[in-house]
Amino acid sequence: MADTEVYLDIETIRRLVREGKYYFYVHALTEAKKEGVTPEDAVYVVLNGNIIERSPERKRTLVFGMMTSNIPLHVVCDYSNDDLILIPTVYIPSRRRWVSSQRRKAKGEK
């Protein structure tokens, strides 16, 4: 299997997060705070949500889940480091870019 086809499954991501092997980029924390999202919300979504997109060439996955407040949340998980999940960004999906919280709009789609 080529490097570009390698991806982590959700259970491996969850295991690393449960073990405390994750790190939020400052950008993720800043953007989350603007939307009233806490780091605990993001961890909850990773532990309870599902992968909705994969970017194996970038070694990233997009996890979707509902926060305990029943608000949808997207958490980008970067697995370019073997033993650590990096979280570069966290955001509430926008209707401008998403048909639903789990499906991105196609280019030109309104």
Secondary structure, DSSP 8 states (H G I E B T S, - for coil): --GGG----HHHHHHHHHTT-EEE-HHHHHHHHHTT--HHHHHHHHHH-EEEEEETTTTEEEEEEE-TTS-EEEEEEEEEETTEEEEEEEE---TTTEEETTEE--TT--
